[in-house]
Amino acid sequence: MNYLQLMDNSKFSPEEEALARYFGEGNYKTFYRKQIVQNKLKITKDDFIAGDIPAMYAAMRQLGIDYSYTDYPESLRKYLLRNVWPSTMKSIRNEIYETGYLNKPIFIKPRGKLKRFTGFVCESIDDISQNAKGAGNNVDIWGSDIIHFTSEFRCPIVNGKLRGCYHYLNFNAYDYIKYRERLFEMVQQMADENKEGNSAYCLDVGITNKGDIALIEMTDGFSFGKYGMGDELLAEILITRWNELKEQK
């Protein structure tokens, strides 16, 4: 059976709505996140399930899937064009408390399975209070140098092949026209060199204000924002990755 998550308002997210169209009425059942998290929805390895990250983690736990991932593949670090390092909220807070500010602004985002907050530029304790409220000192983070993107793209990779580049932030038609050919060539090159990739994932890349193409991060293919992808491509990515995950011990 195909299971599609409903949001708390009993509506589909854009991704699950696309899957509902793809499968067709009568070919799926709906559920709420709390049902899978509380083990009230039972699934088997014969089922397909789609939902947000907490729901998908709950589904993996139920099936005994030992899941791990990486935001920044070591094999692709040369494409980051910036320093990225592991840290903790405690380390960042301690540095701020010494002088009131960081020596230079950095971008921080959660490190680990639980996305406790959205990544943001951090310079002072006020930035943490506004953007990472409730994130304790033990929360692991990634820190990175600031890099300025004029366009950002989500690029799905299925079985090693690039399937398109979709704007998801800072839409800039000029960038797409000017850099399109080089963008597609470079992202496919990244996919060819990616040793940490799987059957279906997305490479998020950006065009910088200097005209360079840089890797932003890797996003796994079991749950992600579609950003203009067609229903069939979205379904192919999610189904391909879920089938692969189900085979893991």
C-alpha positions, 0 to 999 in steps of 0.5 A: 500500500502507498501511504501519504502524510496529511498535515495537521490541517488535514491537507497535503503538502505540495509533495504529497499532493503531487504523489496523490496525483501520481498514484491516483485516487484509490491507490493510496491511504493517508495518515498523520505524523503522530500515527506513525510516530506513536506506532499506531500506523503499522507498515511493512517492507512491501509498503511505500510511505512519504511524509516529512522527516520526523515521519520518515525517521519513525517509519525507518525505526519501525522497519529496523532501518539503520539510517545515516547520512551526510550533508557535506560529502567528503568526496565533494568538499572541493566544490564547497568553495568555503570552509565548513566544520563541525561544532556545537552551540556551546562552542559558539556561545562561549566564543560570543560571550568572550567579546559579545560578538564572533570574530566574523559572521558565520553560517550555522545549521544543525548537524544530525538527524533532527533539524532543530532550526533553519540555518542562519547567519550568526554574529551575536547572541541575539542572532541565536535567540532569534533563530535557534531558540531552544537549541541547547549547548549540546546541539551539534551544528555545522559552521561555515564561512559566509558565501553569497549566492545570487541563485540556488538550485536543487538538482535531483540525481537518480542512479548517478544521472542528473535529472534537472536543476530547479530554482529554490531560492533567489530566482535569477533568470539571468543566472540560469540563462548565462550559466545553464550549460556550465551548471549542468556539466558541473553538477553531473561532474559532482554526481560522478565523483560523489562517493557518498551518494545513494540511488536517489538524492539532490545536490543543492548548488548555487551560483555565487556573486563571483560567478562560481558554482558551489555545492551548498549541501546534499539532500537525501531523496526520501523526503525533500521539497519538490521546487517545481519538479514534475509529479513523475520525477518526484515520485521516481526519486522518492520510490527509488530511494525508499526501495533502497532504504528498505533493503538496508539492515 
